[in-house]
Amino acid sequence: MGTREPEWKFGDGVLIHEVEATEQAVQQGVEAVRFWLGNRNKDIEAGNEEMRSVIRHVWETKRKQLEDSTAATNSLLEQLNIPLHQDPHAKVKPIEIKARQLRTFKKKPQATSRPVPTLSHEDVVSLVDFVDQYTRQFEVAPSGPTSLK
């Protein structure tokens, strides 16, 4: 038995290890396979045991978190007095979550030029009303308008 791992391969689920066609070579090949695979099995078993202890801690921590979360939810539902009932005949509709676009608000641009003079709607209406009233005075006045000098 050397310190070097023998060359073998797997084909169709079978371990293939080529050795000479003598009984002693076959016996040494079987011992080499048992040694190398046996040691690997021991390493695997030790690693599995170590992993079990690590996984058990993670598992128990996560389970405790879930139990606390469930207890907090149940407590809140009891305080709110909201009964939960799921209709067994209801059609399940998946919840659609749509991503929203973030909108940024921009300041209004500052006027760089002088504003164009404009009249409001009320000013226009009062001006038209004034012109209308002034022209009606021509119809009722006995003489024409006096000129302003």
C-alpha positions in Angstrom: 0.0 0.0 0.0 1.6 3.3 -1.1 0.8 6.8 -0.1 -0.4 7.5 -3.6 -4.1 6.9 -4.4 -4.6 4.2 -7.1 -6.1 5.2 -10.4 -9.7 4.1 -10.9 -12.7 5.2 -12.7 -16.4 4.6 -12.7 -18.4 3.2 -15.6 -22.1 2.4 -15.6 -22.2 2.6 -11.8 -19.3 0.2 -11.4 -15.9 0.9 -9.9 -13.1 0.0 -12.3 -9.6 -0.5 -11.0 -7.1 -2.2 -13.4 -4.4 -4.4 -11.9 -2.2 -7.2 -13.1 -3.7 -10.6 -13.6 -2.0 -12.2 -10.6 -3.7 -13.2 -7.4 -1.3 -11.1 -5.3 -2.0 -8.0 -7.5 -5.7 -8.5 -7.3 -5.5 -8.9 -3.5 -3.4 -5.7 -3.2 -5.9 -3.9 -5.5 -8.8 -5.0 -3.2 -6.9 -3.8 -0.1 -6.1 -0.5 -1.8 -9.8 0.1 -2.6 -10.8 -0.8 0.9 -8.2 1.5 2.4 -8.9 4.5 0.2 -12.7 4.2 0.2 -12.8 3.1 3.9 -10.9 6.2 4.9 -13.1 8.4 2.8 -16.2 6.8 4.3 -14.8 7.6 7.8 -14.1 11.2 6.7 -17.6 11.4 5.3 -19.2 10.0 8.5 -17.1 12.4 10.7 -18.1 15.4 8.4 -21.8 14.4 8.5 -21.7 14.3 12.3 -20.1 17.7 12.4 -22.5 19.1 9.9 -25.5 17.7 11.9 -24.5 19.7 14.9 -24.1 22.9 12.8 -27.3 22.3 10.9 -29.2 21.5 14.1 -28.2 24.9 15.6 -29.3 26.7 12.5 -32.5 24.7 12.2 -33.5 25.3 15.9 -32.7 29.0 15.6 -34.9 29.4 12.5 -37.7 27.3 14.0 -37.7 29.5 17.1 -37.9 32.6 14.9 -40.8 31.2 13.0 -42.6 30.1 16.1 -42.2 33.6 17.7 -43.4 35.2 14.5 -46.5 33.0 14.4 -47.2 33.6 18.1 -46.9 37.4 17.6 -49.2 37.2 14.6 -51.8 35.1 16.4 -51.6 37.5 19.4 -52.2 40.5 17.2 -55.1 38.8 15.5 -56.7 38.0 18.8 -56.2 41.6 20.0 -57.8 42.9 16.8 -60.6 40.3 17.0 -60.3 39.5 13.3 -61.4 36.0 12.5 -59.5 34.3 9.7 -61.5 32.1 7.5 -60.5 30.6 4.2 -63.2 29.5 1.9 -62.3 26.0 0.7 -64.2 26.6 -2.6 -62.6 29.9 -3.3 -60.5 30.2 -6.4 -57.0 31.1 -5.5 -55.8 34.1 -7.4 -52.1 34.9 -7.3 -51.1 38.3 -5.9 -49.8 40.5 -8.6 -46.9 42.7 -7.5 -46.1 45.5 -9.9 -42.9 47.4 -9.5 -43.5 51.1 -9.1 -41.3 53.6 -10.8 -39.7 56.1 -8.6 -40.6 59.7 -9.6 -38.4 62.6 -8.8 -40.0 66.0 -8.4 -38.3 68.9 -10.2 -38.6 72.5 -9.3 -40.5 74.7 -11.8 -38.1 76.5 -14.1 -37.4 80.1 -13.3 -38.6 82.6 -15.9 -35.6 84.0 -17.7 -37.5 86.5 -19.8 -40.2 89.1 -19.0 -43.7 87.6 -18.9 -46.1 88.3 -21.7 -48.9 90.6 -20.6 -52.2 88.7 -20.4 -55.7 89.3 -19.2 -57.6 87.0 -17.0 -60.9 85.6 -18.1 -62.8 87.9 -15.7 -61.0 91.0 -17.0 -61.9 90.1 -20.6 -65.6 89.6 -19.7 -65.8 92.9 -17.8 -64.1 94.7 -20.8 -66.6 93.2 -23.3 -69.4 94.1 -20.9 -68.2 97.7 -20.7 -68.0 98.0 -24.5 -71.4 96.5 -24.9 -73.0 98.9 -22.3 -71.3 101.9 -23.9 -72.6 101.1 -27.4 -76.1 100.6 -26.0 -76.0 104.2 -24.8 -75.7 105.4 -28.4 -79.1 103.7 -29.1 -80.9 105.5 -26.3 -79.2 108.9 -26.2 -81.0 111.8 -28.1 -77.8 113.2 -29.5 -74.5 111.7 -30.5 -71.7 111.6 -28.0 -69.9 114.7 -27.1 -66.4 114.7 -28.2 -63.8 114.9 -25.6 -61.5 117.8 -26.1 
